[in-house]
Amino acid sequence: MISRLSLADAKAILQDRLSFADGEEDGDYHLNPDFKDDLDKRDFKPAAVLIGLVERNGEAHVILTKRTEKLSNHSGQVAFPGGKIDEDDASPEAAALREAWEEIGLDINEVDVIGRLPDYYSGSGFLIAPVIGIVSSGADYKISEDEVEYKFEVPLSFLMDPANHLLASKFFKGRDRYYYEMPYEGHYIWGVTAGMIRVLYDRVFAHETA
């Protein structure tokens, strides 16, 4: 497991190891290999999320939200701030920052983007760019009640501990579908969000726990 991790240490690790080749990707198909057979047959919607890291009491935390029940996609689920990439977004990074502003009132000037993970294919039909940014500890927030029920933060050390990555499954459309779940203090982190967290662990922090 990873002990308390300061934001400075987390940033240094990310800047050292956060890289991937052009065309490289990840997705729900790692736990459900048959899903990869359908990638060329589906029209995936481009989306972006912000994996925001902020320091609290000397420790790096990850910003998450609980989506409202009235949303059409992933309603009621825990998620990173984010959404569809619009045609006028200059980049996935711009889309992630715009969505964070719209959903939780996070000013783009309070975020230092340091990179991103490979695009992530979700079983729900999105191709997601996970953008990673360092958020000022003094940033203000204003929750959009139409999209977000509440915002919360989880220690990065908890999310990067593989002992907290529980494998679960549901019977869906005639077969078992597997996913990670990471319950934390009454918050149920699972599915696509947990999948991207697992990718962050595998690609960047895995040898910190070896």
C-alpha positions as CSV (number, residue, x, y, z in Angstrom):
1,M,0.0,0.0,0.0
2,I,1.0,3.7,-0.4
3,S,1.3,5.7,2.8
4,R,0.4,9.4,3.0
5,L,1.4,11.0,-0.3
6,S,2.0,14.8,-0.4
7,L,0.8,16.7,-3.5
8,A,4.4,17.6,-4.3
9,D,5.4,13.9,-4.3
10,A,2.4,12.9,-6.3
11,K,3.1,15.5,-8.9
12,A,6.7,14.5,-9.2
13,I,5.7,10.8,-9.7
14,L,3.1,11.8,-12.3
15,Q,5.5,14.1,-14.2
16,D,8.1,11.3,-14.3
17,R,5.8,8.4,-15.4
18,L,2.8,9.9,-17.1
19,S,3.3,9.0,-20.7
20,F,1.8,6.9,-23.4
21,A,2.2,6.2,-27.1
22,D,0.1,7.7,-29.9
23,G,-3.0,5.5,-30.4
24,E,-2.6,3.8,-27.1
25,E,-5.9,3.3,-25.2
26,D,-7.6,1.6,-22.2
27,G,-11.1,0.7,-21.4
28,D,-13.7,-1.5,-19.7
29,Y,-12.6,-4.3,-22.0
30,H,-9.7,-5.1,-19.7
31,L,-12.1,-6.9,-17.4
32,N,-14.5,-7.8,-20.2
33,P,-12.4,-8.9,-23.2
34,D,-15.5,-9.6,-25.4
35,F,-16.3,-5.9,-25.2
36,K,-13.2,-5.1,-27.4
37,D,-14.8,-7.0,-30.3
38,D,-17.5,-4.3,-30.5
39,L,-15.2,-1.3,-30.6
40,D,-15.3,-0.9,-34.4
41,K,-19.1,-1.5,-34.5
42,R,-20.1,1.4,-32.1
43,D,-20.1,5.1,-32.4
44,F,-18.4,6.3,-29.2
45,K,-19.0,9.9,-28.1
46,P,-15.8,11.8,-27.2
47,A,-15.7,13.0,-23.6
48,A,-13.2,14.3,-21.1
49,V,-12.9,14.3,-17.3
50,L,-10.7,16.1,-14.9
51,I,-8.8,14.0,-12.4
52,G,-8.1,16.9,-10.0
53,L,-5.5,16.5,-7.3
54,V,-5.6,18.9,-4.3
55,E,-3.6,19.0,-1.1
56,R,-5.4,18.7,2.2
57,N,-3.5,18.6,5.5
58,G,-0.3,17.7,3.7
59,E,-1.8,14.9,1.7
60,A,-2.9,14.7,-1.9
61,H,-6.6,14.1,-2.5
62,V,-8.7,13.4,-5.6
63,I,-11.8,15.5,-6.4
64,L,-14.9,13.5,-7.1
65,T,-18.6,14.2,-7.5
66,K,-21.9,12.5,-7.0
67,R,-24.0,13.0,-10.1
68,T,-27.7,13.9,-9.8
69,E,-30.4,11.3,-10.4
70,K,-32.0,13.3,-13.2
71,L,-29.0,13.1,-15.6
72,S,-29.4,10.9,-18.7
73,N,-26.0,9.3,-18.5
74,H,-24.5,7.7,-15.4
75,S,-27.1,9.3,-13.2
76,G,-26.6,9.1,-9.4
77,Q,-23.1,7.7,-9.9
78,V,-19.8,8.9,-8.5
79,A,-17.7,10.5,-11.2
80,F,-14.9,12.9,-12.0
81,P,-16.1,16.3,-13.2
82,G,-16.5,16.0,-16.9
83,G,-18.7,15.4,-19.9
84,K,-19.0,15.4,-23.7
85,I,-16.4,17.3,-25.7
86,D,-18.1,20.1,-27.7
87,E,-17.1,21.0,-31.2
88,D,-15.8,24.4,-30.0
89,D,-13.6,22.9,-27.3
90,A,-10.0,23.5,-28.3
91,S,-8.8,20.2,-26.9
92,P,-9.8,17.4,-24.4
93,E,-8.0,19.4,-21.7
94,A,-10.1,22.5,-22.5
95,A,-13.2,20.3,-22.4
96,A,-12.3,18.9,-19.0
97,L,-11.7,22.3,-17.6
98,R,-14.9,23.7,-19.0
99,E,-16.9,20.9,-17.6
100,A,-15.3,21.3,-14.1
101,W,-16.3,25.0,-14.2
102,E,-19.8,24.2,-15.3
103,E,-20.3,21.3,-12.8
104,I,-18.5,22.4,-9.6
105,G,-17.5,26.1,-10.3
106,L,-13.8,25.3,-10.4
107,D,-12.0,28.3,-12.1
108,I,-9.6,27.1,-14.9
109,N,-7.0,29.5,-13.4
110,E,-6.9,27.3,-10.3
111,V,-5.9,24.2,-12.2
112,D,-2.4,23.3,-13.5
113,V,-2.9,20.6,-16.2
114,I,0.1,18.2,-16.1
115,G,-0.9,15.5,-18.5
116,R,-3.5,12.8,-19.2
117,L,-4.0,9.1,-19.4
118,P,-4.8,7.3,-22.7
119,D,-8.4,7.6,-23.9
120,Y,-10.7,5.2,-22.1
121,Y,-13.5,3.3,-23.8
122,S,-16.6,2.9,-21.6
123,G,-19.2,0.2,-22.0
124,S,-21.8,3.0,-21.9
125,G,-20.5,4.4,-25.3
126,F,-18.0,7.1,-24.4
127,L,-14.4,7.5,-25.4
128,I,-13.1,9.5,-22.4
129,A,-9.9,11.6,-22.1
130,P,-8.8,11.5,-18.5
131,V,-7.0,14.8,-17.9
132,I,-4.9,15.2,-14.7
133,G,-4.5,18.5,-13.1
134,I,-3.2,20.0,-9.8
135,V,-5.8,22.2,-8.1
136,S,-5.1,25.1,-5.8
137,S,-6.0,24.3,-2.2
138,G,-7.6,27.7,-2.0
139,A,-9.9,27.2,-5.0
140,D,-13.6,28.1,-4.5
141,Y,-16.4,25.8,-5.7
142,K,-20.0,26.4,-6.7
143,I,-22.0,23.2,-7.3
144,S,-24.4,23.1,-10.2
145,E,-27.4,21.5,-8.7
146,D,-28.7,20.5,-12.1
147,E,-25.7,18.2,-12.6
148,V,-24.1,17.5,-9.3
149,E,-25.6,16.4,-6.0
150,Y,-22.3,17.0,-4.1
151,K,-18.5,17.1,-4.3
152,F,-16.1,15.2,-2.1
153,E,-12.5,14.3,-1.9
154,V,-10.6,11.0,-1.3
155,P,-7.0,10.6,-0.3
156,L,-4.9,9.6,-3.3
157,S,-3.2,7.0,-1.1
158,F,-6.5,5.2,-0.6
159,L,-7.3,5.1,-4.3
160,M,-3.8,3.9,-5.2
161,D,-3.9,1.0,-2.8
162,P,-4.8,-2.1,-4.8
163,A,-6.3,-3.7,-1.6
164,N,-9.1,-1.2,-2.1
165,H,-9.8,-2.2,-5.7
166,L,-12.5,-4.8,-5.3
167,L,-13.6,-6.9,-8.3
168,A,-17.4,-7.2,-8.7
169,S,-19.8,-8.3,-11.4
170,K,-23.4,-7.9,-12.5
171,F,-25.4,-10.0,-14.9
172,F,-26.2,-7.7,-17.8
173,K,-27.6,-8.4,-21.3
174,G,-27.1,-12.1,-20.9
175,R,-23.6,-12.2,-19.5
176,D,-21.6,-11.3,-16.4
177,R,-19.9,-7.9,-16.6
178,Y,-17.0,-7.2,-14.4
179,Y,-15.9,-3.9,-12.9
180,Y,-13.9,-2.4,-10.0
181,E,-15.6,-0.9,-6.9
182,M,-13.8,1.2,-4.3
183,P,-16.2,2.0,-1.4
184,Y,-15.0,5.0,0.7
185,E,-16.7,6.4,3.8
186,G,-20.2,5.8,2.4
187,H,-19.3,6.8,-1.2
188,Y,-19.6,4.0,-3.8
189,I,-16.9,4.5,-6.4
190,W,-17.3,2.0,-9.2
191,G,-17.6,1.3,-12.9
192,V,-16.0,3.7,-15.4
193,T,-14.6,6.0,-12.7
194,A,-13.1,3.1,-10.8
195,G,-11.7,1.8,-14.0
196,M,-9.9,5.0,-14.8
197,I,-8.5,5.1,-11.2
198,R,-7.2,1.6,-11.8
199,V,-5.5,2.7,-15.0
200,L,-3.8,5.5,-13.1
201,Y,-2.6,3.0,-10.5
202,D,-1.4,0.5,-13.1
203,R,0.4,3.0,-15.3
204,V,1.9,5.4,-12.6
205,F,1.7,4.2,-9.0
206,A,1.9,0.4,-9.1
207,H,5.6,0.1,-8.3
208,E,5.1,2.5,-5.4
209,T,3.2,-0.4,-3.7
210,A,5.6,-3.2,-4.8
